[in-house]
Amino acid sequence: MRGDLFISASAGTGKTYNISKRYVEIFEEAYRSGEEIDVGEVAAITFTRKAAGEMKERIVGMIEDRAGDDPRWRELLSSIPFAWIGTIDSFAGRILSEVGPFAGIDPDLRVAASSIYRPISRRAALRGMVENEDLIEPLLKVVGLDRLLGALQLGEELYRGKISEARAAAPAEDGVPLHHDPAVAADLAEANRAFLSLFAAVERYRLGEMDREGLTDFSGVLLALRDLLKSRPEVRSHLQGRFRYIIVDEFQDTDLLQKEIVDLLRGSDTRVVYVGDAKQSIYRFRGAEVEAFALAMAEVGSSSGELRTLDKNYRSHPALLDFTNRFFPGIFQGDDPIGCAPITPLPAEGVGSDEARALFLFHPEDEATAAALFIKSLVGREFSFVEREADGDGNVSLASRRRRVSYRDFVILVRKLRGGAGERYREALQEMGVPCYVVGEAGFFDLPEIKGLVSILRLLADPGDDLAAATALLSPAAGLDLQDLALLRLRGGGPGIEAGEPRPRRRVGLIDCIPLMEEGDLAPGRMKRLLRYREVFDRLMERRDLLKPSQILKEAAEGLEYEVRLAERDPLRTKTANFRKLSEASRSLDEAGLSLREVVCRLEDSSFEEIAPASVESEETDAVKVMTVHQAKGLEFPVVIVAETSWSTPPVSSPFLLRRGEKGKGEVVFTLIPKDKALEGTVLFEMVEEEEKREAEEEKRTLYVASTRATDLLAITHSPPKTKASRPWHDLLSVLVEAGEGSGEAPKVVPAFEGVVEVLDFSAIDPTSGAVPTTEERGPVIPYLGLIDPIGPTQESLRISPTRLAEGRMGPFLNQRPGMVVDDDLAGEEEEPLEPKDLGRLAHQILERLGEGGRTLASLGSMEWPTRPPHLLAGRFGDDELQEVWDVLDRLKDHELVREIESAGEVRTEYEILRPFGEDLLVGRIDKLVRDEEGWRIVDFKFADSATASPENEFQMRFYIYLARELFCPLLGARLFYLKDGAVLEVFLGDEEMADFELELSARIKEAKARSMPGNVGEEG
């Protein structure tokens, strides 16, 4: 390298590969020319720890490919653990640990977590406001105390360096007034001066407390290094002679402070490699400045350096790149330094590019419904995906591979999760039976599984806290509903349940109402859980002062069988993972010596390690992901749905603004931002306009990042705007489609994008057939949407399960109980009492635990039989019935199928699945779903011998396969396990049989309904 190198790398163009390759080539060129070089002379800086880890992994692989018997490469490989490859803060911290002591900087400074740093900043801001009354007075003329406090805290977190270099405003700047009223302009200028002085005082207070604790923060590390390099020429000279090469990755996500540090570290012989993509600069809310990218590019271009653009995409289908190349150049037109050079796809064989792969999903009211319907229309159908292939010479090309679409292929990207976006999409997907999870969802302590346990801590701190008691009892900890809670309150302090009953003289706390409940108030299962909850609570109350927070949570969870209850309706195990995350968080407070109330407050502090719900994503998780665009940056997905495109932008809400001076440095700072047309023509108005323009530019980049995550198919939800508010994404996308003639009509693709973009209309779904209007044959890529399932059942729908369907009768209450469950199999312990001699039910209860947590049939029988096992409903069976069932099960302990269940990789028990079918809802509760290395199988227990086998048993298994096939992939079939003689009957339902089964199912439902209509019900009914 004879000069600096600036690489602009658009999405999918192999940026990480090129950086890693450039790093290794530095050594390769040195070895070739006989130069001495070691890892301490080359620094590679990136934005995140994950990116740094990926870079280091690629570099190690490239070095291993070259190592062979060459001692230089082997030595380099052994030196990589000491290489300067990491994030900017780790890079700066490492330098400070080495040279800081020479400048009086404590080498043992620890970077504080946000949960520690933010309270310190807040205390410093409050102290500054209390101890500097002379500065507060002029500020109160133009800004409120709350807004002032917010400005000080935000300034400390993100803009410390900029504010420290800013100057106070004058009543007029370059002949333009701050305000049309000279008196107001003078007040604003004085407030601006006071704010800068106040901020300097707050900074002194914060630094004093941080120093006493031996702490710093991310910005503090960078500012300390910058100040050290500027103030100590000998230190700067020493470091400038160290690094021969500095590689800066993700340069679009840095700021001017980080660029300044790189400039101070470079010597006359240092070469710098900048790599990034201005179109992907979307972290302005964290302080990133795309201006730093533009400035570095201009400097390299004006010197002897090289500007290089990566223009070959290794990620996406050619048709998607056609859309990107046509759409985004118009979006970024005139936005220096963005630009949008055309991207070239990889050579492709057998990959058609003439069909649209960019889709608009239209719904007049609900974008979430459109996304859910689209996913249902694709899953399970054949689709052409692209794959990268390399030949023997290392040339990479694209090849087409057809396979079935699965849920894991989809990601739904939203601008923000706050405001309920994640929950709206989760609800829409779950209503259609689509498995999904929200990545990094905000509101960890608002999740029911978390609120339940934290409320137990609250209740132990204050047994009279009825809100905490209600929250805990409604959570999975006890599993009550609102009706149960109302009854509990009535027993403890409301009017008599029936006329004439006595009423307690005083209101009893909700937790103390539990012993007042009477037999028959609740279903037996719920009553048992409620009494267990009170028992666990009493036990913990006696020892609450002796237990640590994590011990309380652990004992409460064990006593309430909390994890088991969470897992019952948690196929993705997100609730269980969140529970464990809470346990880990509580352990960090064990040694703090806090009271229970303080523990709860600390846990629920929004800054407590910035807790987000646990991620359960793995290669085996077949579910749709919902996440923000920022979380998806750097990732790729087969099918991307860009959602919530009709969101509106709020007005500028930052508590202060910076007017940029020379080279982008802050020049003037304001603590008040009015948005008033009457102020047009003032400096203040111009600054607000500039801020809004920068926000709008970032929204273009955010839409670009979202759209370029897709490798095979891009879908964009679209609904008409409901208000006249500014809607950045919706407005940007309007160049692709034009609105329909009516408010409820689908938009039409503009002529310039015909064949590149296609609109799918989800506004007129026939509730009977589920057909979606279509105007042309969509070809093999986009399935015919007439095959889509209907939106879902109405209030008049029936939930149909296989047992009563096999009997050909829906029962006497058809059309009298909307949404009723029409299957005895689905009536659980709380809905329908068990018959004393129903030995099949008893056998099923015993086998529920088989395979869960490593439980074997032998271990279930190791209890003192015929003593009643604790997991059976007390009082429902006698010892004779229990012994009779166990005599049958005992003979199966060595059965091959039992062994398979015991050793399975995963077991789901009593798993309920719902699926829309016409105007009704199919529902089934499957005894066991068992996964081994080959896939999933259904197991259904029959307390009978195989001589009783009937076609209806097989129909039930095909029914279950039909329900489960899209959720459990691959689903290999079902097994009927006849317990009395150990016979196993295999049942299958292949793809080629699916259409015939649906016809049979429709005929059975129709016949059963006809038989069950009033007038057709026989004496038996």
N, C-alpha and C positions, 0 to 999 in steps of 0.2 A: 504494500500500500504506500503510494507516494504522497497521498493526501487523505483528508477525511472522506468518509463515505456516508451518504444519506440514502437509505432504502425506503421507498414508499411501497408498502405491501398491503394490497387490498385483501378483503376477506377471502380465505380459502386458497391463498397463493403460496402457502408453504413457508410462512414467516419463521416459525420456530426451527424448521429444518435449515433454512438459509443462515440463521444466526449461528446455530450449532456448527454448521459447515464452515462458516467464516472463522469461528473460534479455532477449529482444528486446522484450517488452512494456514493460520498465522504460524503455528508450530511447524507445519509441513514445509512452508517456504523457508523458515529459519533453518531447519535441518538440511534442506536442499542446498542452501548457500553457506552452510557451515557456521552459522551464528549460534551463540550461546543464548538460551532463553529458558525461563522457568515460569511456573504458573503464577508466581507472585508479580509478574510484569504484565499480566493480562487480566483486566477486570470486566466482568459481564454483569450488568445490572438490569433487573427486570421489575415488574410491578407487584407481583404476588409471590408468595412462597410456593404455591402450586406451579406457577409458570417457571420459577427458578428450579424446582425439582425436575420438571419435564425437560428443561434445557440441559441440566446436568446429566440426566439419564441418556439423552440423545448423544451428548458429547462423549460419554463413556462408551457407548456402543460404537461410535465412529472410531474412537481410539483403539478399541479392541479389534476392530476389523483391520487396522493397520499394524497392530503390535507384532504379531508373529514372533520372530526371533530377534527383532531389532531392540537392542537395549534402551535406546532413547525413548521409543514409544512405551516400552514397559515401565520405564522410570516415570514418564509422564502420567501413565495410568495410576501408578501408586501415589502420585502427588495430587491427584484430583481432590481428595478430601480437604486439602489445604488451599484449593483454588478460590479466587475471589469471584464466586458465582452466587448471587443472592439478590435480595431486595435492596432498595436504596437506603432504607433505615438500617438494615443489618450491615450494609457496606459502610455507612457513616459511623455506626456504633463500633465497628471493628477498628476503624482508623482512630477514633477517639480513645479506645482502650489502649492503643499503642502509643500515641503521641500526646494524649490529653494530659497525663501527669506533668509533662514538661511545661504545660501552660496553666497548671493549677486546676485542671478538671479532674474530678474524682473518677478513677477508672472503674469503681464499683457501682456507678449509677445504674439503677434499674429502670427499665421502661415500664411505667405504670399502666395497668389495665384501665379501661374506661370507667369501670365501677369505682376506681380509686381516684382517678384524675378528675372526673367531672365534679364530684363533691368539693374537691379542693378549689377548682376554678370558681364554683358557685360561692364558696365561702369568701374567696378573695374579692369577688365582685360585690358581694354584700358589704364586706368590710370597707371597700373603696367608697361605696355610696354613703355609708354611715360616717366615715372619718373625713370626708371631703365635702362638707356642706357648701363651701364657697363655689365648688364646681357644679354641684347639683342644681343650684338656683337658676343659672341661665339655661340649663338643659330642660328644666321643667316647663319652660315657656313654650317648648316646641315638641316635647316627647313625654309620654307617661313613664312612671317608674317601672312597670312591668316590661314595657318595650325596651327601656334603657338597660334593664338587667339582662334581657335576652340578647341585646346587641353586644354587651360586654362578654357574655359567655360564648356566643358564636364567634366573636372576634378572637377570643383566646383559643378556640378549637381549630379554626380554619384560616384566619386571616391575620395572625399575629405579626408575621414578617411584613405584610403589606401595610398594615396600620402603623407599625413602628416607623416606616419610611414615608408615610403620608404627611402632607402639610395641611394646615388649617385653611379653610375657605375664606376668601375675601367677599365683601358684599356684592362685588361684581367681578367676573372672570372674563378677561379679554373683551371687555365692553358689554358683556351679557350679564344682566342682573341675576342674583339668586332668586329674587322675588320682585314682582312689579311694585309692591309697597316697600319703599326704602327702609321703613322702621322694621318690618318683618325680615327683610334681607339682613339688616344689622343683627337682629336677634338670632337668625340662623347661623351667621358667621361666628358670633360669639359662642353659641351652643356647640358649633363644630370645634372651635378651639378648646372649649371646656371638655368635650368628649375625649380628645386626644390626650389631654393632661390627665383626665380620670383614668383612661385606659393604661397609661404609663404607671400610675399608682397601683392599679389592680395587678399589673404584671409584676411589680416589685413584691407585692404581698404573696402572689402565687409562687413566685420563684423562691421566696424565703421559706414557705412551708414545704415546697418540694425538696429544697436543699436539706432541710432538717431531717426529712424522711429518706434522703438518699435516692430520690426519684427524678425521673424526667419523663417526657412523652415523645411521640413520634416527631412532632414539629420541633420540640426542644432539641432532639438529637441533630436534626438538620441545621437548625439555627446555630447551635453550638459549633458545629463543624465549619459552617460558613464564616462565623465571626472569628474562629481560630485561624482559618486560612487567610483572612483579610488582615488580621492584627499581628500575626507572627510570621514575617517574611521567611525566617529560617525554617519554620515548619513547612510552610508552603513550598519552598525550594526543595526540601528533602522529598516531599511527596511527589512533586512534579517530575523528579528524576526517577521515581519508582515505576510508574505505569507507562509502558510503551504503547499499550492499546487499551482503550476503554470502549466497550460495546454497551449501548443503552437500548434496551428492548422496550416495547410499548411506550415509545416516547410521547405519543399523543396523550397519555394519561399523567404526564409529569406537569410541573409548574415552573415558573421562572426561577424560583429559589433552587430547585434541583438542577436546572440548567446552569445556574451560576456556580454551583458547587463543582460540576463537571468542568466548567471553564477555568476555575481556580486550580483544579488538579492537573490540568494538562500542561505539559512542558513544551518546549520548542520542537521536540522530536516525537511528541505523543500524537497518535492517530486515533480519531474518534469515529466510531460507527454508530450512527443513529438509525433505528429501525422502528417503523410505526405506520399508522394509517390515520390521517386526520379525520377521515369519515367515520372512524370508530371512537372518537373522543367524546365519551358520554359520562364522565365523572366530574363534571363541573361542581356538583353539590359537595364533592370532597376536596375542592380546591384545584382540580386539574385545569390547565389553561392551554387551549389549542394554540394560543399566540406563541407559546414556547416552541411548538413544532414549526410554526411558520418562520420564526426568527432563526432557528437553527438551519432550516432548509435554505434560507436566503444567504446565511453566512457561508455555508458549504458551497453553494452555487457561485458566490462572488469570489471565492478563493480558488485554490488549485484542486479542490475536492471533486468528487464524482457524485452526481445525482442518478440514482438507478430506480427503476420501477419494476416490480414483479407483476407480470400481467397474465400469467397462466394459472387458471383455477384448477385445483386438484380435488375439489369437493363436490361440485354440484352438476346436475343434469344440464346438458346444453340448452334445453328450453328454458330453464330457470335463469341461466346466464343471459339468454336473449331478453328476458323480461328486465333483468337488472341493467343491462347495457342500454335499454331503451328508456327506462323510467328515471333512473337516478341522475343521469347527466343533466336532465332538465331541472331536477330538484336542486342540485348543487350549483347550478349555473350562476356564475358571478360571485360565488362564495370563496374568495381567496382565503386560505391556500387549499381549499378542499379539492375542487376539480373532481372528475370522475372518468378516468381513462377507461376505454373498453377492456373487458376481461375476456381472454381466450379460453375456451374449454379444452380439456384433454382430448387427444384423438379418441374417437369412439367407434366401436364396431357393434352393429346390431342394436344401437341405442337410437330410437327414433326421436326426432326433435321437432316434428311438425304438429304435435298436439300441445294444447295449452297445459302448462304446469303451474300457472299462477291463477288462483280461483278467488272469486268474491263469493262469500257465503251470506246471502241476504235474508234478513228477517226484519219485519217492520217494527217489532217491539223489543226483541230479546236476542242479543248477539250470542249469549251463552247457549240458548236453545239451538241456534243454527250450528254452533260448533259441535254440540253433542250429537245432533242428528247426522252431521257430516261424518263424524267418527264411526257411528253405528253403521253408516252406509258402506264403509270401506273394510272394517275389520272382518276377517275371515275370507275375504275375496282375493283373487289373484291380482297381482300388481307387478309392474316392471320396475325394479330398483337398479340403480347403478352401483358398480363395484370397481375399485381401482385394482388393476392388474399390472404386474411388472414382468417383462420378458427377461431372458438371460443376460441381456446387455444393460439392464437397469432402466429401460425405457418404460414409462408408465402410461397406461391408457385406460379408458373406461369400457366396461362390458356390462351388458344387460343381464339381469337374473330375475326370473319370475318366481315369486313365492307368495304365500298368504300374508296379508297384513295383520299385524298384531297390535294390541293396545300400546305396547312399549315403543312403537314407532312414532307415536305422537307426542308433541309438546305444545302446550298452549302458552303463549307469551303475552304478558300484560305489562303495561307501563309501570303500575304500582300495585302492590297487594293491599295497601291501606285503603280504607273505604269500602271494604267488603268484596272486592273483585274476586279474590281467591275463593271465598265462600260461595259467591254466586255461581261460579263455574263448577265448583265441587257439587253443589246441589243439582245443577242441571245435568251433570254427568251421572250422578248417582240415581236420579229419577229414571234414567234410561238403562240402569244396570251396568254402567261403564265404570270399571275400577279406576281410581285415580288417587293421586296425592298431591298436596301443595308443598312445594319446596321452599323452605325458609319463610313459612307463613308468619306474619307478625302476630303478636298477642299470645305468646306461649302460656302465660298465666290465665288466659281466658279459655283455654281448652278444657272441656269437661273433666277429662281424666286428671288434669293438673289441679283444677279448682277444687275437686273433691278432696284431695289429700291436703292441699294448703289450708282448706277450710277446717280440716281436723286439727291442724296446728292452731288456727285461730280459736277454735272452740275450746281447746285445752287451755289456752291463755285466758279465755273468758267464757265459761260455760253458759252465760246468759246471752251470748251473741246469737240471736235467733237467725240473723241473716247467714252467718257461717253455718249454723246447724241445717238450715234449709238447703244451702248450696251443697253441703256434704251428703245429705240424704237424697237429693235429686241426682247426684253423680253416681258413677258406677260403684262407689263405695257402699251404697245401700240399694240403689236401683229403684227408688220410689218414683211415683209420678205426682203431678199436682193434686189429683183427686185424693191420693193417699195422704199427702201432706195436709190437705184441708181436713181430712178425717182425724188425723193426728192432732191438729190444733183444736178441733172441736172436743176431743177427749180431754184435752188439757185445760181449756179455758173458755170455750164457746158455749152456746146454748146446748141443752141436752140433745143427744142423738135422736131420741124419740120423746114424744110428749110425756111429761111427768118425771123424767129422769133428773136426778139431782145435778147441780152444776157446782164445780169447785168455787170456793169463795174468792180466790185470787187467781190471776193468770199465771200459769205454770210455763217455764221455759220449754222450748220445743224439745230439747234433748230429754227433759224430765217427763215429757208426755208419753214416752215410749212404754214405761211400765203400766200406764193406764189403759193401753190398748187391750181389747178383749178378743177372745177367740171368735173367728168369723169376720172380724173387721177387715182383714186382708186375706188374700189368697195365701195358702200355707207356705208356699215358697218365699213370698215377700215377707210374711211375718217372721219366718225363720231368719232371713237376712237382717231384718230390722232388729230383732233381739240379739243377734250376733254383733251387730254394730254397737249396741248399747253395752254389751259385755266387753268388747274391745276397748271402748271409750273409758269405761270404769277402770279397767286394768291400767290403762295409760295415765289416767288422772292420778292414781295412787303413786305413780313413779315418774311423773313428768319433770320433777326437779332433779332427778337422778340421771335422766337419759339425755343424750346428745340429739340434736335435730335429726340427723340421719338415722339414729336408732329408733326414734319415734316413728318416722316414716316407714322404716323397715318392719317394725313390729305391727304397725297398723295394716300394712299391705299383706303381711303373712296371715294375720288374724282374720282379715276380711276376704282372703283368697283373691286379692285385687288383680293380680296379673292374669289369673285364670278367667276372671270376669271380663277383663279388657280384651283378652284373646278371643272370646266367644264370637264377637262381631267385628273382628279386626283382622281381615285376611292379609293385609299388608304389614301388620305388626307395627303400625305407626304409633298407636296408643301405648303399647308396651315399651317401645323405644323412648317415647316422651316421658313415661314414668321413670325409666332408668336414668334419663337425663336429669330429671328433678332430683333423684337420689344423689347423683354426682354433685349437683350444685349445692345440695344441703351439706354434703361432707366438707365442702370448702369453708363452711361456717361453724363446724364442730368445735374448733379451738378458740373461737372469738369470745366466748363467755357472755353471749347475748341472752336476753330474756326471750321467751317464746314470741312475744309480740314484736320484739326487735328483729327476731329471725324472719318472721313473716314479712315485715316491712322491707328488710334487706333483700329477701328473695324476690319480692314483687317490684323492687326498684327497677325502673325501665333500663337502667344502665348496668344491671348486674350481669356482667360478662356478655351483654347483648344476646341473651339466650333466644334462640330460635327453635321451633319444633324440630325434632330429630329427622334426619334423612334416612330413608330405608331403601334407597335405590340400590339395586344390584343387577347383575346380568339376568337374574331369574325373575325380577319384578315385572310382571306383565300388566302394566298400568299406565294410564295417561299421566304425564307430568304437567303441572301448572306452576309456572315460575315467572319471575320478572325478566325483562330483557337484560338487565345488568347481571343477573345471576347466570344467564345463558351465554354471556360474552366469552368467546374462546371455545365454545362447544359447537357441535353440529348434530342434527337430528334428521331422520328420513322425511318426516312430515311435520312442518311447522304451521301452526295456526296463530297468526297475529291477531290478537283479540282486543276488545275494548277500544276500538278505533274512534268511537264517538266521545271519548272523554274530553272534558273541557279544561282549558288551562286557567288556573286562578290568577288574579292580579299579582304583581310583584310584591312579595311579602318579606323580603330580606330586611332586617332592621337597619341596615346601612348600605351605602353604595360607595364604590371607589371609582374615581375618575382616573383613567390611565394616563400616565405621563410618558416620558421618553423610555423606549424599550419595554413598554408595558408595565412599568412600576407604578404603584399607587401614588396619586398626586393629591387628590382632594377626597375627604371622607365626609359623608353626611349621615346623621342619625334619624332623619325624618324623610319619608318618601311619600308625599301626597301624589295621587294620580287625579289631576284636576285639569280639565281643558282650559280653565281660566289662567293656569300657570304657563300656558304655551308661550314659548319665546324666552323662557328662563333657563338658567343652567340646570336647575333642579329637574325641570321637565325633560330636558335633553338627556339627563343621566338615566331617568326612568325609561325613556324610549330606548336608550342604548342597552339597558339591562333586558328589556323585553325582546329586543332584537337578538341578543345573545342566547336567551332562552329558546327562542324560535329556531335558531340555527342548531342548537343542540337537539331539539326534537327531530329535525331532519336526520341527524346522525343516529339517533336512537331508533328511528324507523328503519334506517339502513342496516343497523346491526341486527335488528329483529328479523328482517327479510332475508338476510344472508346466512342465517343459521341452517337453512333447509338444504338438503342434498337432493331430494327427489320431488317434493311437492310443497308448494307454498299456498296456504289458504288465508284469506283476510276477511274477518267478519265485518259486516256493514249493516248499519241501521240508519234511518233518517235522523238528523239531529232534532232534538226536542226543543231546543232554545236557540237563541241567536248568539250565544256565547262563542268565543273563539275556540275552535276544535282543531288543534294543529294537525293531527294525523288524518282526520277526516278531510280537512281542506287540502292537504297534500295529495291524497288519493283521488280527489275529485277530477284530476286530469285523466284518470283512467276510465272512469265511468260517468255517465250523465244520468241525473235523476229520472225516475219513471214519471209518467204523466200524473198519476195520483200519489198521495202520500204513502199508500200501502203497496204501491207497485215496485217491482224490482228495477234496479238501475240497468242501463244498457251500456255495453262496452263502446267507447268512442272508436271511430273508424281507424285511427292510427294504431290501436292496440288490438284490433280484431285478430283472432288466431293466436294471440299471445296471452290474453286474459279471457277468462270465461266466468260468467255469473251463474251461480246455482241458487235457485229460488226456493227457500224453505218456508214461504209465507202461506202456502195454501195446501197443507198436507191433509189428505183425505183421512179422517179419523177411522174409517172402516178398513180401507185397503192400505193406507200408508203411502199412497202414490204421490210422488212429487211431479208437478208439471215439467215437462222437458220439451224442447223445440227441435232437437236433432239427435241423431245417434251419437253417443259420446265415445264410441270406440272402446278398445280394451283397457285404456289407462284409467279413465273416469267411469266407474260403474253406473249402470242405469239405476237412477235413484228411485224408480218405482219399486225396487226390492227392499227399500228401507222399512224398518219397523215403524209403527205408528208412534205418535208422541208419548202415549202411555194411557193408562186406564182413567176413566172418569169416575165420579162418585157413584155411578150406577154399576160400575164394573164388578165382576166377581173375581176373586182370587182362586184360581182353579189348581188343584193338586191331583196327583194321579190316583189315589186310593178311591175316592168317591167317583172319579171319572171312569175308573175301571168297572165300578158297579153300575154305571150308566144312569146315575141319579144324583141330582144336585141337592136334594133335601127339600123339605116343605117350605123353606123360607126364601126361595128364589124370588128376586125382585122386591123383597120386603126389607132386606138388610144390606144396603149398599156397601160394597167393599168387603163383604163378609168372607171369612175363611171357610172353604167348603171341604175340609178334610179333617177327619179325626186325628190323623198323624200329626197335624200341625197344632193341635190343641195341647199346649204344654201343661206343666204341673199347676199353673195358675189359672188356666182357662177351663179345664175339665178334670174332674176327679178320676183317679185310676180305679179300675175294678180290682177287688182284692185277689181274684184268681187270674188276672191278666199276666200270665207268666212271661209272655213275650215282652211286655213293657219292662218287667223286672230284669230280664236278660239284657235288654237294651241299656238300661241304667247302669248295670254292672260293666258292660263293655264300652261305655262312654269313655272311660279313662285308659282303655287299652291303647298302647302306643304313644300316649302323651307323656312327655317328660321321661321317656325310657321305661314307662310302666309295662310290665309283662303280665300275661294272664296268671302266671304263677304267683307274682307279687300281689296281684289283687286277691288271690286266694290265700295268701299267707296270713290274713287276718284270722281271728279266732272264729272260724265258721262253726256252726251256723249263726254266730253273733252278727247282728246287722251291721254292715259297713257304714261308716259315717256319711258317705255321699249318697246313700239311699234316703228317700223320704220316710221319715219316722212315722210309724203307725200305719203304713199302707199295706204291709205284707207281714205275714206271720213267719215264724221260724221254719215251718214245714214247707211253705212256698219257696223260701230262700234256699233251703237245702235241696229241694227238687230241681231248681234251676242250676245250682252249682254242680250237682251230680252230672248234668249234661255238659257244662262248661269244662269241668275238670278233665274230661276225656279229650279235650281239644288243645291241651297245653303244648303238645308237640306237633300240632297240625301245621302243614307247610304255609297255609295262608296266615295263620296266627303269627308264625315266625316272621313272615314278610311285613306284617303290620308293626310288629315290635321293633324291627330293624329299619323301618322306613326312614328316609331322609326328612320327611315332613308328613304330619298327619293332621287333617281337619276333621272335627267331630261335630255331628248334628249341624251341618253347614247349610244355612238357608239361602236359596237363590231365587230371585224374582226376575221375570222377563215378560215384557209386553207381548201380547198375542191378540191381534185384532182389537176388539173393544175390551178384552179381559186381560188378566194378569196371571201368568203361569207362576206357580210357586212350589218349591219342593224343599224338604229338609232331608239331607243325605246323611246316612249313618256315618260313613267314613269316606274321606278322600285321602288317598295314600300315594305318596310320590317316592319313586325310586330313581335309579340312574336313567331309565328309559322314558319316564314320564309319569303321568297321573292315572290312577284307576279308582273307580267307585267300588265300594264294598257295602253290600246291604245284608243285614243279618235277618234270618228267618228262623224263629224258634219252632221248627218243624223238621220233618225229613223230606228228602227230595221226591218222595212219592206224591207229595202234595203240590209239586211244581205245576204251574199253570201259565198259559199265555199272558194272563194279566200281570203276573210277576215280571215277565220279560218286558211287557209294555211299560211298566213302572220304571224299569232300568233304562229303557230307551228314552223315556220322558226325562229322566235325570241327566242322561248324556246330552240330550238336546239343550237342557238348561246350562250345563257346565262346560260345554265344549269350547266356548270362547273365553272363558275365565281361566281355565286350567289347561294350558297347552304344553306339550301335546297330551290330549286325553285319549288313552289307549283302549278304553272300554269299561265295562262294569262286571262285577262278579256277585252273583247271588250265593250267599253262604248259608246252607241249611245246617243248623247247629246240631240237630239230633243225630244225623248220620254223617256229618262232616262233608257232604257232597258240595261241590262248587260248580256253578253253571256260568259260563262266560256269555256275555251279551255285548253286541257291537251295533254301532249305527254309523255307517260310513257316509262320506260326502255324497256318494251317488244315491244313497237311500233317503237323504234329507227331505227332498221334495215330496216323496211318497209318504214319509212320516208326518209331514205338516198337513197333508190332505187327510190322513187318518185321524190326526188330532182334531182338525176342524170338524170332521164328521162326528167324532165321539162327543165333542162339546155341544154341537147342534142337537144331537139325539138326546143327550142327557138333559139339556134345557127343555126340550119338548116334553119329555116324560115328567119333568118336575113342575110344569106350569100348573096353576090352579085348575082343577077339573081333571087332570091327568094323574094325580097322585093317588095311589092305591091305598088299601087299608094299612099296609105296612108303614107307609109314609105318615 
